[in-house]
Amino acid sequence: MLISLDRSSDRSLQEQLFEQIRQQILDGRLKAEAAVPSSRHLAQQLGISRNSVTFAYERLITEGYLVTRPMVGTYVTSAMPEQVMSAGSGVGASAKTDTPMPAERRPPERLAPAAFTGRPHSILNNSRIPIDFWPQRTDPRAFPLKTWRRLILHSLAVAGHNLTEYGDPCGLMALRTAIAEHVAVMRDIHVRPEQVIIVAGAQLALNLTLRVLAREGDAIVVENPCSQGAAYLFESVNMRLIPIDTDDQGIDTKALGGETAQLAYVMPSHQYPMGGVLSLERRRELLAWADRTGAYLIEDDYDNEFHFGSMLLPALKAMSPENVIYLGTFSKSLGAGLRTGYAIFPDHLAPAAAGAKALLDNGQVWLEQAALAEFLLTGSFVRHLRRVRLRYQQRRDALVAALRAHFGRIEVRGAEAGTHLAWKLPAGLPRAHQMAAHAKSRNVGVYTIQSGGGHEYGTADVSNDWLLLGYASLSEEQIEAGISRLRDLI
């Protein structure tokens, strides 16, 4: 396997390595079922850190180009992702055109390449691992199916012309009103319904925010590690990234120092992936920095509904309404399959946001919006949250107890909120990517920061030492069995 890395390039070594191996697979120079060198051997051959090779391999595995065979090695997959989408695989032609073509079938040189240069983030997990601590999964059994069926049927009965005509691109006014009332009670955020824009999840809300506020080359402060979906989005629109380290109290506001930026993206209630909760003192320091520099803050409050024990701290939007864009989603509280989230803009940005949303798409599906509005307005959502919060807290307790029982003194982050926590591997244990691979061989899914949907800037010091464990979709018995199997591995 011939690899040539350019250390003077502005592209990272792991990204260059990923692209070159991927291209050799697509060109047929690396055949299906061919073994690739171990990460240690390839790192020695290229004179680079083993981490760079490991992360490149992890991405190739995640995107379906390589497969691991426990205790044997890593091999080129027998079915390329591109081939899966090709004619003859049972997938329609429209899907095929969205897929990169092998080198010999690329368009003629006279045609320009795609303008988009971004990379997809890890959001899909089709694993059939029996005990899977996937951090971005909630409990399907917790979904209020009977209530939702009743609301859908009621909405259909009164639909009238709503199923056959376009609605407001910014969303159904009944739902925007219900969300404005909900955040006023739950997060002390007081806004007009017109400031609320309905979108297909927090990722689209973030895209919309950048469309309203960001220009190429603008500086943005990001947490380190950061949510992968956000990190790759900022990268794709050529923003200048200013990573600031996090700890158990969230982003280190002291490290902001004299930094200036147009935007800052933060997750104060439960930072992803590390789980830190931004302290009240740091919230004030962050807002003071934003006031001093004129920066807008993008507050991603993706799972604030699940806070255990101590009082939930005020939202940044409640503390400073005019320079905070607030992002919310129902993916964690109800289900990601609903594809419903929202962005709340300051009053002076609401008209621009409405215009941008209208150009972005023609609005969300009416039926789900109508059912969700009724779900919120009747108090069913709050009752659902009370039930699910207790269930998730019990599973959180079971996970922490199992880790302590099998590993003694432990260090975790994010246990006070959300649906996942980060566990620092004790000294002497294999590193995170090795633990994840070994665990998979025992039918237990645990995740590194990268494979779990996070992204670390810099040296990957954190990624080597921490695993992400989601507990929302597992029973207490499964949690105990999974952690017991991890202990048996050691």
N, C-alpha and C positions, 0 to 999 in steps of 0.2 A: 504494500500500500504506500504509494508515493505521495507525500504531503510536503507542501512548500508554504511556510508561514512568513508573513511580512511583519516584523516587529515594529516597523515605523508607521504601519497603517493605523488609522483611527478606529478600525474595527478590532474588537477584542480577539485574542488568540482562540478562545473557545468558539467564537462565532465563525472565524475563518476555518477552523477545524471541522465544525459542523457542516459548513457549506461544501467543503472539498470532499468529505466522505459521502455526503448526500449525492453530490454530482457524480462521483465514481460509481455509486450504486445505480443511479438513473442511467448513466452511460453504458452500464453493463460491464464495466471494468471490475467491479466487485459483484460476483455472481450470487444468486440466491443460494442460501444455506452455507455460504462461505464464512469461515471463522475470521473475526477481526482480532488484532493484537489486544492483549490485556491492557488496561489503562496504565499500569505500571511500566510495561514494556514500551508502549508507544510514547509515554512521557519521557522515558530515558532516551529513546531514539531521537525525539525532536528537541530534547533539551529544554522542556517546559515543565511547569508544575503538574503534578498528577491531577490536581483539582480541575485544571482547564480541560484535560482529557475526560475526566469523569463527568463534568457538566455537559460537554459536547455529546458524550455517549448517552447520558440521561435524556437529552432533548431528542436524539435520534430514536431512542426507544419509545419516548412519549409520542412522537409523531409517526411511529410505525415503520421505520426503516430498519431497525435492529430489534432483535429479541434476545432475552437472556435465558439460559438454561442452567438452573442452579447446579453448582458444583461441577459444571462442564465448561461454560464459557459464553461468549457473546457472538451472535451470528447475524448475517444479513437475512432479513425476513424472506419468506417464500412468496409473499404477496405484497407488492409495493402499494403504498397508499394511492398513488396515481392509477395503478392497474385496477384497484378495487372500484374506482369510479369510471372506468372505461366501458365502452360498448361491449356487450357480451357478459357483463357482470350482473345484469338485471337492473342497473341504474339508468335512468333516462339520460338523453343526450344533453339536456340542459345542465345536469350536474357535471357532465364530462367537461364542458367548456370552462368551468370554473377551476379546473385542476391543471397544475403545471404539466407540460408535455415533456417527454424525454427529449434529449438534445437533438436527435435526428428528425424529430417532428415539430420543432419549434418554427414559429413564423419566419418568413424571409427577413433578411437583415434590413430591408427597406422599411419594415414596420417597427415603430417605436416599442420598446418594452413597457411593461406596466409602470405607471407613475408611482403606485403604492409600493413601499419598500419595507413595510412593517412585518412583524411575525405574530402568529396566533398565540394566545395564552392558554394555559391548561385549565379547561373548564369541564371537559368531558371525562367521565370515568365509567367505562363499560365493563369494569372488572367484575368477575363472578367469584371473587375471593369470599369465602364464607364469613370471615370476621374482618370487616373492612373499616378502618378508622379514617375513611376519606373525610377531610375536614369541611368539604363544601356540600355535604348531604344532610338533609333533615329527615325526620321520621315520616315515611309515607302513611303510616297508620295514624298519625296525629292530624292528618288533613280532615277538616270537618265535612266529610263527603255528603252526609244526609242533608245538612243545612245548605250546602252549596248547590246540591241538586234542586232543592226547593226554591232557592233564590233564582237559579237559572230558569226554571219552569215559569216562575212568576214574571221574570223579565221578558221571556218569550211571549207570554200572554198579553203584555201591555206594550210590545215592541212597536207596533204601528209602522211608520215609515223609517224607523231608525236602522233597520236591517238592510234597507235598499238605497239609502242616501248617505252622502258623506257627512261626517260630524265635524266638530271643531278640532283642528289638528292638535290643539293644546290639551284636549281631553274633555270628557263629559263633565259639564259644570256641576252636576250632582256629586260626582266623585271628587272633584277639586274642592268643593265646599266641605265634604265629609273629611277629607284629609286635613284641610285648614283647621277644622274644629278638633280633630284628633291630636294634631301636634300642639295646639294651644293648651289642651288639657295635660297631655303626656310629657311634652318637652318645653312648655312655656314659650312657644314660638307663636307670635301673633301676627298673622298676615291676611291679606285679602285672598279670596279664592283665585283671583286673576294672576296672582304671583306663583301659583302652583301649576306646573306643567306635567302632564302624564306621559310617561315614556315606557319603553319595553325594558325595564330593569335599570339598575344603577350604572351599568357600563354605558348605555345610551345616554343617560343623564350626564355622565362625564363628557361624552363626545359633544353633546349639545352645549355644555358649559364652555368647552374649548372653542367651539364655533362662535360663541358670543364674545369671548374675551381674549382669546389667544392669537398671536401672530407668530409666524416662523421666526425662530431665534429668541423668542421671549424666554426669560428665566422662570423656572418653577422650582420651589422647594418641595422635596419629596422625602418621606420617611424611609429609613434604611434599616432593615429590609422593607420592601414596599409590596403592595398588591401587584401581582404580575400583570393583570389586565390594565391597570393604570400605568405602570412603568412602560409597558410596550406601546401603549397609546401615545404617551408623551414623546417617546422615542420616534414613533412613526410620523409625527407632525413636526419633527426637527426642533423641539424645544431644548433650551439649555438647562440641564438638570443640575440641581444643587442637592445632593443627598445629605441628610442629617441623621445621625445614628439615633436609635431608640433604645429604651430600657424598660423596666417594669412600670414606669410612669409615663410611657409614651415617648413622643419626640423630645429630644434634648434641646429645649428652647435656649439654653445658655450658649449652645454651639452655633446658634444663628448669628450671634455677634453683629458684625457690620454688614452681613449679607443683605443684598437688595434683590427683589424679584417682583415680577408682575403678579404671580400667583403662588399659593402654597396649597398642597393637597394633603389632608390629614384625616385620620380616623380616630377621633378622641375617645369614643365609647368603648372600643375594643379593636385595637390596631391589628390589621392583617399584614403579615401572618403571625406576628409574635404575641399578640394578645394584650399588650400593655394598655392600661387605662390612663388617659392624660389627667394628671392631677389638677386641682383647682388653681394652684399657684402657676402651673405651666400654662393653663388656659389663659390666665390674665397676662402672662408674659408674651404669649403668642399674639394675643389681640393687641397688646401695646406695640409689638414689633410691626404688625400689619398697619396700625394707625400711623406709625412713624415713617414707614416706607411707602405707604399708599398701595399695599398689596391687597388683592382679594384672597380670601380663604375659601377653599372648597372643602366642606365638612361632609365626609361620607359616614353616615350614621347607620350602616347597613344592618346591624343586628342589636340595636340599642334596647329592643324589647326584652332581651334576656340578660338581666342583671341580677346577680345573687348576693344577698347579704347586705352590704352597705348601701347607702342612698345613692341613686343615680345622679351624677353631677350634671349641672345645667349644660345645655347645648351651646356651642359657640354662637349659633344663630340667635339664641335667646339673649346672649350677652352683648351682641353687636350686630343688630339686624341689617345695617347698611352695607357692610363689606364682607358678608358671609353668604355663599351659595350653599344651600343645604340639600343633600342628596339622600333619598330614602328608597327603600325597596320592600316588597312583600315576599321576596324570594326565601328569606330565612323564616319569617313569621308564619307564612302560609305554604308557599311552594314555588320553586324556581320555574316550574312549568307554566305558571300563570303569566310569566313575562310582564309583570307590572311593577313599575317604580315611579318615582317622581323627583322633580327638581323644584326647589323653592328659591326664586330669585329676589334680590332686593327690589323694591318698588320701582326705582329708576331704571332698572335693567329689564323689567318685565316686558315692555313693548318689543325690545330687540330680541329677547328670548322667544317671544311668540312668533315673530317674523322668521327667525331661524328655524324654529320647529316646523312651521308650515312648509318651508323649503326642504326640510329633512325628510318628512313623510306626511301622509295625509291623515294621520291619527291612528289611535289604537282601536282594537276590536270593540264594538259597542257593547256586545252582550256581556263580556267579562267585566267591563267597567260598570255597567248597570248593576250587576250582581254584587260586585265589591262595594259599591256605594251603599247599597242596602245593608250589606254585612257590617259596614262601619256604623251607619246611622242608627241601626237597631240595637247596638251594644253587643252584637254577637262576636265581633272581633276582640273586644276586651275580655269577654268571658273565655274565648278560645285561648287567648294569651295566658290567662291565669292557669288554665289546665296544663298547657304545654310547658310553661315556665317551670312548674313544679316537677314535671316529668324530666325535663332536661337537667334540673338541679340535682335530682336523685342520680342521674347517670353521671353527671360531673363528679358527685361525691363518690360514686362507685369506682370511677377511673382513678381519682386521686388516692383512694384507699388501696386499690390494687397495686398501684405503682409503689406506694410506701411498703405494702406487705411484701412485695417481691424484690424491691431494690433498696429498701431502707430509706435513708435520708435522700430526698429528691429536691430538685429545683425546677419549678414550673412557672410559666407566665400565662396570664390570661384566664386563670381559673375562676375569677370573680365575675365573668361575664361571657356571653356568646355561646357558641356551640362547639368550640374546639379549644384546645390549649397547646402550648409549646412545652416540650419536655427536654431539658438539657441532659444529654447522655452522661452518666457517671464516668469518671476517669477510668481508663483501662478497657472500656467497651469499644467495639468496632465503631468507626465513624458512621455518620448518619446514612450515607448512601449504601454502605455495606450492611448496616442493620436492616434497612428497608429491603434489600435484595434477599438477605437471609430469612427475614420474616415472611416474605412472599413464598418461599419454599415450604413454609409451615402453614400456608393458607391464612396468613394474617397480613393485612394491608396497613402499613404505616408509611409516612410520607416525609420526604425532605422538604426544605423550604421551596426548592425549585419545583419538584414534582407535585407539591401540594398547592401550587398557585401563587407562590411568592417569588420575589426577585431581590437578590442582594447585590448592591453595588460595591465594587472594590475587591477585597482580598478573599471573600467567602469564608471568613473566620467563623461567622455565626452559622452558616449553612453546614459546616462540618460537624457541629456539636449538638444541633437541635433537631428533634423530630416533631412533626405536627400530628396531633391525635384528635380526630373528630369523634364525638360520642353521641350525637343526637339520634342517629339511626340504629344504634345498637342497644340491645337489652343489657341489664346489669349482669346477667349470666354470661353473655357474650363478651362483655368487657373484661370480666375476671378471667375467662378462658384465654382471651387474646393476650393479656399481659402475662399470664402464666406461661404461655408458649414462648413469649419473648425471653422470659427468664430461663426457660429450658434451653434455648439456643446458646446461652452463655455458659 
